[in-house]
Amino acid sequence: MATARANGVDIEYETFGDPGDPAMLLIMGLGGQLIVWDEELCRQLAGHGFHVIRFDNRDVGLSTRFDDAPVPDVIAVLQGDRASVPYTLEDMADDTAGLLDALGIDGAHVVGVSMGGMIAQLLAIDRPERVLSLASIMSTTGDPSVGAPTPEAIAVLTKPPPTGREQVIAREVETTEALGSPGYGFDEDRTRRRAAAAFDRAFHPAGVARHLGAVVAATDRTERLAKLDATTATVVIHGSADPLITPSGGEATAKAIPGAELIIIEGMGHELPPGAWPTVVEAIVANANRAARR
């Protein structure tokens, strides 16, 4: 792994594949470290002829932390008072563009999951020349009328925060099972290993809270997405069983973006389970290859 200075912050990143191949930039979701992009999944994408880059967003993992900033008052933000939000999704999109600058990359195939999908959309809106193709996965447009979480998802995410390594791992098991993929089963051992690795690498709950503030403060992107160039190859991927960003969020995203392809994966929740990788990889690669032919 390595660190790049991007948009005034340090961004930790890792690459897979040949640097001479077209770049594919993977943007993780709320609070997720770069290791949430499974290494084997990254290698599969690189095996299709891409230089794959995964990275820690600001305020998570080993990238710059904003500990001098307050934890946002989410209730106030929901009521329209964004004064407590120290940075926005637009700032995080600027980080992403800055990472490409630091790596000497003019344009990349951009893949984002959940909050990362929102950041990817903003990158396509504000810097379309940097986005060779767009894959928005288990994400939404920012329109509050679509993609709303289920009561069950809200219940598991609003429990008091855990303290201590074992409690954090246990909560991750509970959360992953609640938000996961009924069509692909639940692998508790894998979840525990991944939760332990994330805790040991960089446990930083305040950064997760600031990410949440940025998401809640975001405005509806629907009209701006509708103005994207139809020649930008776009695929929208969503799980039929996603309880956190329900499928209407993905459907609205695909409807908003000119020429976007919508792929609903039956039985997939708010995650990328290994059993769904063949479908996900095929969709991302096919979309990138469509862009290369245009």
Order of alpha helices (4+ residues) and beta strands (2+ residues): beta-beta-beta-alpha-beta-alpha-alpha-beta-alpha-beta-alpha-alpha-alpha-alpha-alpha-beta-alpha-beta-alpha
